[in-house]
Amino acid sequence: MRTENWQAQLASGLAARAPPLPAELCDALCRYIELLHRWNTTYNLTAVRDPAEMVTRHLLDSLSVLPFLHGDSIVDVGTGAGLPGIPLALACPEKQFVLLDSNGKKTRFVAHAATTLGLRNVAVVHTRAENYRPVQPFATVISRAFAAILDFLRLAGHLGAADGRFLAMKGEVPAKELRALPAGFMTNVHPLKVPGLKARRCVVEIQKT
């Protein structure tokens, strides 16, 4: 798929949001897709091979959670190829992001992408979530296809500030996972609208009580 088509698809998706995102994001997001597509042929960073699908299933899906980010410090747990962290960092240059993953080839790609895109608000950490000890806890701890919610909180619960938010991006509402949560957590499930994506998406917002 030609880059011009990526830009048209992205521009349409960004404009469809409420409020719409700046059109100038298109160039940087397309550069990220080009990097991901190029590295993916060798390193198998994502099962999505078609750049057109990457635009919808990766970029626009990642950006759908923007309204639920809390505070100015965010850690993306199990970032994989930099999702949702890199799209969110591009959209929120005023916020600071740590992109965390235990897979070395993926963190090498994410570090390369962050440098290539000039993302000064991104730090990449190669370690397991349960072993990471930041200097300060984060206002938002987010995960996308990382683990069941209970495991997410067990492995990454120490990363959140006392008044922080945990955001678990999911497909269908994970009713069974929500029932498995112990007392001490307040949850809200927010439906996500992803332009061009027919599948259901939601984000589970979790706070410690």
C-alpha positions in Angstrom: 0.0 0.0 0.0 1.4 3.4 -1.0 2.2 6.0 1.7 -0.3 8.4 0.2 -3.0 5.9 0.9 -1.9 5.5 4.5 -2.0 9.3 4.9 -5.5 9.5 3.4 -6.7 6.6 5.6 -5.1 8.1 8.7 -6.4 11.6 7.9 -9.9 10.3 7.7 -9.5 8.4 10.9 -8.0 11.3 12.8 -10.7 13.7 11.5 -13.4 11.2 12.6 -12.5 11.5 16.2 -14.2 13.8 18.6 -12.4 16.1 19.1 -10.4 15.5 15.9 -6.6 15.0 16.2 -4.2 17.4 14.3 -3.7 16.5 10.7 0.1 16.9 11.1 0.2 13.7 13.1 -0.3 11.8 9.8 3.3 12.1 8.7 4.8 10.9 11.9 2.3 8.0 12.2 3.0 7.0 8.6 6.7 7.0 9.3 6.1 4.7 12.3 4.0 2.3 10.1 6.8 2.2 7.5 9.3 1.3 10.2 7.1 -1.3 11.7 6.3 -2.9 8.3 10.0 -2.9 7.4 11.2 -4.5 10.7 8.2 -6.9 10.8 9.4 -8.8 7.8 12.5 -9.9 9.7 11.7 -9.7 13.4 8.0 -10.7 13.4 6.9 -7.9 15.7 3.2 -8.1 15.0 0.9 -10.7 13.4 -0.7 -7.9 11.4 1.2 -7.8 8.0 -0.9 -5.4 5.9 0.0 -1.7 6.4 -3.7 -0.8 5.8 -4.7 -3.1 8.7 -1.9 -1.6 10.8 -3.4 1.8 10.4 -6.8 0.7 11.8 -5.9 -2.1 14.2 -2.8 -0.5 15.6 -2.7 3.2 15.2 -6.3 4.3 15.4 -7.0 1.6 18.0 -4.2 2.9 20.2 -5.3 6.5 19.8 -8.9 5.6 20.9 -7.8 5.5 24.5 -6.5 9.1 24.6 -9.5 10.6 26.6 -8.8 8.2 29.4 -5.1 9.0 30.1 -4.7 10.4 33.6 -1.9 12.8 34.5 1.4 13.4 32.7 3.4 10.2 33.4 2.3 7.0 31.6 3.9 3.5 31.5 2.9 1.1 28.7 3.3 -2.4 30.1 4.0 -5.1 27.5 4.4 -2.5 24.8 5.5 -5.0 22.2 6.1 -3.0 19.0 5.3 0.2 20.8 1.6 0.0 21.0 -0.2 1.9 22.3 2.8 3.9 23.6 4.3 5.4 20.5 1.0 6.6 18.9 0.0 8.1 22.3 3.4 9.8 22.7 3.2 11.3 19.3 -0.3 12.7 20.1 0.7 13.9 23.6 4.2 15.5 23.4 3.5 17.2 26.8 3.3 13.8 28.6 6.1 11.5 29.5 6.0 7.8 28.5 7.9 4.7 29.6 7.5 1.8 27.2 8.2 -1.5 29.0 8.7 -5.0 27.6 10.7 -8.1 28.4 11.3 -9.0 24.7 14.7 -7.7 23.6 14.0 -7.6 19.8 10.9 -5.6 20.4 12.4 -3.0 22.8 15.3 -2.6 20.2 12.7 -1.8 17.6 10.8 0.6 19.9 14.0 2.4 20.9 15.0 2.8 17.2 11.5 4.0 16.3 11.5 6.5 19.1 14.9 7.9 18.1 13.9 8.0 14.4 10.7 9.8 15.2 12.4 12.3 17.5 10.3 11.3 20.5 12.0 13.0 23.4 9.1 12.1 25.7 9.7 8.4 25.5 12.0 6.1 27.5 12.3 2.4 26.6 12.9 -0.2 29.4 13.8 -3.8 28.7 12.6 -5.8 31.7 9.7 -7.7 33.1 6.9 -5.6 34.7 7.2 -7.2 38.1 11.0 -6.4 38.1 10.7 -2.8 37.2 11.2 -0.3 40.0 10.7 3.3 38.7 11.9 6.3 40.7 8.4 7.6 40.9 5.1 5.8 40.3 3.0 6.6 37.3 -0.3 8.4 36.9 -1.5 6.0 34.3 -0.5 2.3 33.8 -1.8 1.0 30.5 -1.7 -2.4 28.8 -3.0 -3.6 25.4 -3.3 -7.4 24.9 -0.8 -7.9 27.8 -2.6 -10.2 30.2 -5.8 -10.9 32.1 -6.8 -8.0 34.3 -6.0 -9.8 37.5 -2.5 -10.7 36.2 -2.0 -7.2 34.9 -2.7 -5.8 38.4 -0.6 -8.5 40.1 2.4 -7.9 37.9 2.2 -4.1 37.4 0.1 -2.9 40.4 3.2 -1.4 42.1 3.8 0.9 39.1 0.7 3.0 39.7 0.5 6.1 42.0 -1.9 6.0 44.9 -4.5 8.1 42.9 -3.4 6.6 39.6 -5.4 4.8 36.9 -4.9 1.4 35.4 -6.1 1.0 31.8 -6.6 -2.4 30.3 -7.5 -2.3 26.6 -9.7 -5.1 25.6 -12.1 -6.4 22.8 -15.4 -7.5 24.2 -16.2 -6.5 27.8 -14.2 -9.0 29.9 -17.0 -9.9 32.3 -15.2 -13.1 33.6 -12.0 -11.1 34.3 -13.9 -8.4 36.1 -15.7 -10.9 38.3 -12.3 -12.4 39.3 -11.1 -9.1 40.7 -10.8 -9.0 44.5 -12.2 -6.2 46.7 -10.2 -3.0 46.8 -10.6 -2.0 43.1 -13.2 0.3 41.4 -13.7 -0.4 37.7 -15.4 1.4 34.9 -15.7 0.0 31.4 -15.7 2.5 28.5 -16.5 1.5 24.9 -14.0 2.6 22.4 -14.8 3.9 18.9 -12.1 3.0 16.4 -12.7 4.4 12.9 -12.9 1.7 10.3 -12.9 -1.2 12.8 -16.0 -3.3 13.1 -14.8 -5.4 16.1 -15.8 -4.2 19.5 -13.2 -2.5 21.7 -13.3 -1.2 25.2 -11.0 0.0 27.9 -11.3 -1.1 31.5 -10.4 1.8 33.9 -9.3 0.6 37.3 -8.6 2.5 40.5 -7.5 1.4 43.9 -10.0 2.2 46.6 
